Amino acid sequence: QVEHPVTEMVTGTDLVEWQLRVASGEKLPKTQSEITLSGHAFEARIYAEDAAKGFLPATGTLHHLKFPDTAPEGASMRIETGVRTG
């Protein structure tokens, strides 16, 4: 599941860990009916594409990238990135 972090955030479940456990022969630790949902989550992606070339991926220098240092009170935040400034 590409958007598995969203599911993990609202269920409190580590789906990748579950996949590894099942792959090693273990049973799922919970049934679907035992999984509860809490809160809201969203995922955002930023792409570098060249519109003049049919929106093909583009390379270059990322000059500015800043994420919040903390989540608002009562919230949690998960940031996964494969890029950095410079």
Backbone hydrogen bonds in HBPLUS format (Angstrom, degrees):
<---DONOR---> <-ACCEPTOR-->    atom                        ^
c    i                          cat <-CA-CA->   ^        H-A-AA   ^      H-
h    n   atom  resd res      DA  || num        DHA   H-A  angle D-A-AA Bond
n    s   type  num  typ     dist DA aas  dist angle  dist       angle   num
A0004-HIS N   A0001-GLN O   3.26 MM   3  5.23 145.1  2.39 115.7 111.8     1
A0006-VAL N   A0003-GLU O   3.03 MM   3  5.73 138.5  2.21 121.4 130.6     2
A0008-GLU N   A0004-HIS O   2.87 MM   4  6.09 162.4  1.90 157.6 163.1     3
A0009-MET N   A0005-PRO O   2.94 MM   4  6.08 152.3  2.01 144.1 150.4     4
A0010-VAL N   A0006-VAL O   3.25 MM   4  6.56 155.6  2.32 151.3 156.2     5
A0011-THR N   A0007-THR O   3.05 MM   4  6.07 129.1  2.32 145.5 158.3     6
A0012-GLY N   A0008-GLU O   2.80 MM   4  5.35 134.7  2.00 142.1 149.5     7
A0038-SER N   A0010-VAL O   2.83 MM  28  5.09 146.0  1.94 138.9 149.8     8
A0018-TRP N   A0014-ASP O   3.11 MM   4  6.46 156.6  2.17 147.9 154.9     9
A0019-GLN N   A0015-LEU O   2.90 MM   4  6.17 154.8  1.97 147.2 153.7    10
A0020-LEU N   A0016-VAL O   3.03 MM   4  6.33 160.1  2.07 151.9 156.4    11
A0021-ARG N   A0017-GLU O   2.95 MM   4  6.21 157.9  2.00 152.1 158.3    12
A0022-VAL N   A0018-TRP O   2.91 MM   4  6.11 166.2  1.93 156.1 159.4    13
A0023-ALA N   A0019-GLN O   2.90 MM   4  6.04 156.9  1.95 146.8 153.9    14
A0024-SER N   A0020-LEU O   3.07 MM   4  6.28 132.4  2.30 136.9 148.5    15
A0024-SER N   A0021-ARG O   3.11 MM   3  5.15 131.8  2.36  94.5 107.6    16
A0026-GLU N   A0021-ARG O   2.96 MM   5  5.35 152.0  2.04 153.5 144.5    17
A0025-GLY N   A0022-VAL O   2.97 MM   3  5.10 160.2  2.01 108.6 112.9    18
A0034-GLU N   A0031-THR O   2.98 MM   3  5.27 147.3  2.09 107.7 117.8    19
A0035-ILE N   A0032-GLN O   3.21 MM   3  5.49 160.7  2.25 108.5 114.4    20
A0058-ALA N   A0048-ALA O   2.83 MM  10  5.38 158.7  1.87 136.6 134.2    21
A0050-ASP N   A0056-LEU O   2.90 MM   6  5.55 158.2  1.95 157.0 162.9    22
A0053-LYS N   A0050-ASP O   3.05 MM   3  5.42 151.0  2.13 109.0 117.9    23
A0055-PHE N   A0050-ASP O   2.85 MM   5  4.69 131.4  2.09 137.5 137.6    24
A0086-GLY N   A0062-LEU O   2.73 MM  24  5.41 172.3  1.73 157.4 159.4    25
A0075-ALA N   A0072-PRO O   2.97 MM   3  5.49 150.2  2.06 145.7 144.1    26
